[in-house]
Amino acid sequence: MESVGFEEEVGEYLKCFYCDLGFWDACYTTETNCSLGERCYTGRGKAADTLDVKTLGCVKAEKCGVETMVELFSNKTIFVMTKHCCDTPFCNSAHTLPTSTLFHLTVAVLTTWHLAEASWGPQ
């Protein structure tokens, strides 16, 4: 009987998107499993009044909607972030920059660089 209760608890774990740090709405996401009692969140903040910063993940329910100070990079840029929570699987979805888009963007940049280099030719 105890194993049945354990299986029910495991079923209560929430799956969310995770992004350590994103800018504007671009965030490279992976999937994560929250601990029991945590919710999915989307954290939004602004650094230096111009840079929109975003994080995604899991957080304890009592930290939802609370403004926190966050240090960004080693230059100690500090900004205020608010974590907006939800409690259904993958409810913290965000505009993502998929791996395929990153790949295509890299190929385009390398192709442009190669073509520019070829047009300069040996001089």
C-alpha positions in Angstrom: 0.0 0.0 0.0 2.8 2.4 0.8 4.2 2.2 -2.8 0.8 3.3 -4.2 1.0 6.5 -2.1 4.5 7.1 -3.4 3.4 6.7 -7.0 0.6 9.2 -6.4 3.1 11.7 -5.0 5.4 11.2 -8.0 2.4 11.9 -10.2 2.0 15.4 -8.6 5.5 16.5 -9.8 5.1 19.3 -12.4 7.1 19.5 -15.6 8.1 22.9 -16.7 10.4 24.7 -19.2 13.8 25.8 -17.9 15.9 28.6 -19.1 18.8 29.9 -17.0 19.0 33.3 -18.7 17.3 34.8 -21.8 17.1 38.2 -23.3 13.9 39.8 -24.5 11.8 36.8 -25.6 14.6 34.6 -26.8 15.4 31.9 -24.3 17.0 28.5 -25.0 14.8 26.1 -23.1 15.0 22.6 -21.8 12.5 20.6 -19.8 12.7 20.1 -16.1 10.9 18.3 -13.3 9.9 20.4 -10.3 10.1 19.2 -6.8 7.0 18.5 -4.9 5.3 21.8 -3.9 6.9 23.8 -6.7 5.3 25.6 -9.6 6.4 26.6 -13.0 7.5 30.3 -13.3 8.5 32.9 -15.8 10.8 35.4 -14.3 11.0 38.9 -15.9 13.2 41.8 -15.1 15.0 44.7 -16.7 18.7 45.5 -16.4 20.0 49.0 -16.9 16.4 50.1 -17.9 17.0 48.7 -21.4 17.8 45.0 -21.3 14.8 42.7 -20.8 15.9 39.6 -18.9 13.9 36.4 -18.6 14.3 33.1 -16.7 12.1 30.0 -16.6 11.9 27.1 -14.2 10.5 25.8 -11.0 10.1 27.7 -7.7 8.4 27.2 -4.3 4.9 28.6 -4.3 5.7 31.3 -1.7 8.2 33.0 -4.0 5.6 33.5 -6.7 4.7 37.1 -7.5 7.6 38.4 -5.2 10.1 40.9 -6.5 13.7 39.8 -5.9 17.1 41.4 -6.6 19.2 39.4 -9.1 22.8 39.9 -9.9 23.6 39.5 -13.6 27.1 38.7 -14.9 30.3 39.3 -13.0 30.0 43.1 -13.3 27.3 43.0 -10.6 24.6 44.5 -12.8 21.6 44.2 -10.5 18.0 44.1 -11.5 14.6 43.4 -10.0 12.9 40.2 -11.2 9.3 39.1 -10.5 8.5 35.4 -10.9 5.0 34.8 -12.4 3.8 31.3 -11.6 1.4 28.8 -13.0 0.6 25.2 -12.0 -0.1 23.1 -15.1 2.5 21.2 -17.1 4.7 23.4 -19.3 2.5 26.5 -18.6 5.6 28.7 -18.5 6.2 28.3 -22.2 8.0 31.2 -23.9 9.0 32.3 -27.2 12.1 30.2 -27.7 15.0 30.2 -30.1 14.9 26.6 -31.2 18.1 24.7 -31.9 17.2 24.5 -35.6 16.9 28.3 -35.7 20.3 28.7 -34.1 21.7 26.2 -36.6 20.2 28.1 -39.6 21.4 31.4 -38.2 24.9 30.1 -37.8 25.0 28.7 -41.3 23.7 32.0 -42.7 26.4 34.0 -40.9 29.2 31.6 -41.9 28.0 31.6 -45.5 27.9 35.4 -45.6 31.3 35.6 -44.1 32.7 33.1 -46.6 31.1 34.9 -49.6 32.5 38.2 -48.3 35.9 36.8 -47.9 35.8 35.2 -51.4 34.7 38.6 -53.0 37.7 40.3 -51.4 40.0 37.7 -53.0 43.8 37.7 -52.9 45.1 41.2 -53.4 
